[in-house]
């Protein structure tokens, strides 16, 4: 008798989808399960299907989805309305979802210093002579921020306890088996289901490494049957194969392989549909699975496909009162309020000090937790450059609520190599290139010691090394010994004609003590010694320097503030720098001189239009002249346009400019293509060549630019009011 009494309860607990739904006013009816297929950006059509189901008053009792179908399905199952989904879709874009780096304002200052060096974004690891690569091009940190907006619940839970029971499908990367996710963190499950191999990094859940479920079950009809569905409404987006012209890259070939595997398992799923089931086929045509810039355009296609089978769907409709009760049940008590936590926990960190990682976050235990601030915390952690993926989940312990931060250290770390290329041409015979390489060894101790070495070949040959050592856990104070050797050419012009070229060689050693203001900037005070040699490479013998070598010793002050959203085509924010070098004979220097250089820029945008205002000011102090190696060199595109690069050389520089540029077109995964104009005013005082271009200089430029994966590309024309003009081509910043 006891067993008979408890058996229904046990069955309801183990198979909750088989239990009758406890919705007030609902009559006995077939259990309807919605099955949503994967399809990338094409999945926005699912939202259109949901709109029609709501119009026809068709209640959904369970949802199974894969990839983009899992995202739409999970959002709806958790209580997100169709209107909310449409609003979020309208705000999404390829760059918003898949840009790997967090907003630049959230990145660590020491990493922002890399931006002007034109290093490519791709970073590889080196270990024991092996080259280590990331598991995917995109970490998914930005994507998870969007998924959290779509989900009404947070924390680890059983998906049967959502307002609508839910399942999603992923693929075990090790075994190749389909994995049906029934519980856990909903956002992680959504992302695991759509982690396309080679593009997204795999997700670790339930002890497995998971990728896109479309590889094994893109239309999970049998999953819906296992949830107790009497009727399946299946929405198949189709998986069109790529055309030959799209198969020209690793990503294109990988996508084609995924499409082939997906189409094969979809055919098997379609064969399992029964007579009473409803199949909806949105006619998306050439709408690309990667076109996340036009998601709203797919919604009406889903609506049209659902209306085409409305005569079959309407048989599943319920009276208005019953549907209102079902809708109230779906929308009630769905938002999980995150007020405060008792502990913020980092688990399984092998290199990164968890206390230092925790100090990056603004969210703290026993204080109000704001979801938007928590998302920013994840971006700040990712912005340190130490993690390949960062997310969080809520866990319950007896009497305690834990915020568990899943910060996955880079599998290709802790030693990183980045390469870069810079090119320039004035179309008049002068063309230059520079190859860059930067190697960082990170987390050499518990305080985050880092040893960085840079190598450059081309117009400028340079090797430099710096050991960056924070002095306490907050990493506010640091010390940085450094050494550098550089050899470069210095051109001397009369007007716009080169009359000589010097070969400059310098070796420097220094020690700096610094203060870092989190992501905003830093100040460094240092002691430096430099040995400089100068020789005439080409030019008349009268220009041979009287003294070909000198040694200088003195102090330096360097300050940096940087809150620009980008360095190539910034659209908002400001940045500025100050550098003072003061050499003193009392410290063993061959000469006394003091050199100051400061610059700044601010950008503001309205729509696609941007106004960028900048200045640069440098001068010597005291009566002692600056040595040739410390003179200010100026001229070129956007820095007194119309003159050759470096044509203005002297001891005092004053320069200001106003640049307007407009985004002419958007490029997928890039900022876009820009066109702009610059108005510039400057003056070079105490020129190296007497009488050379004194007085106020006025110039203007027109340019086109694009932010490419290997750096910004500029094509421009400049003209100065004294009749000088020139065309310019740059790969890298001018």
Secondary structure, 3 states (H helix, E strand, C coil): CHHHHHHHHHHHHHCHHHCCCCCCCCCCCCCEEEEECCCHHHHHHHHHHHHHHHHCCCCCCEEEEECHHHHHHHHHHCCCCHHHHHHHHHHCCHHHHHCCCCCHHHCCHHHHCCHHHCECCCCEEEECCEEECCCEEECCHHHHHHHHHHCCCCCEEEHHHCCCEEEEEEEECCCCCEEEECEEEHHHHHHHHCCCCEEECCEEECCEEEEEHHHCCCCCHHHHHHCCCCEEEEECCCCCCCCHHHCCCHHHHHHHHHHHHHHHHHHHHHHCCCCCCEEECCCCCCCCCCCCCCCHHHHHHHHHHHHHCHHHHHHHCCCHHHHHHHHHHHHCCCCCCCCCCCEEEECCCCCCCHHHHHHHCCCCCCCCCCHHHHHHHHHHHHHCCCEEEEEEEEEEECCEEEEEEEEEECCCCCEEEEEEEEEEECCCCCEEEEEEEEEEECCCCCCCCEEEEEEEEECEEEEEEEEEEECCCCCCEEEEEEEEEEEEEEEEEECCEEEEEEEEEEEEEEEEEEEEECCCEEEEEEEEEEEEEEEEEEECHHHCCCCCEEEEEEEEEEEEEECCCCCCCCCCEEEEEEEEEEECHHHCCCCCEEEEEEEEEEEEEECCEEEEEEEEEEEEECCCCCCHHHCEEECCCCCCCCCCCCCEEEEEEEEEEEEEEEEEECCCCCCCEEEEEEEEEEEEEEECCCCCCCCCEEEEEEEEEEEECCEEEEEEEEEECCCCEEEEEEECCC
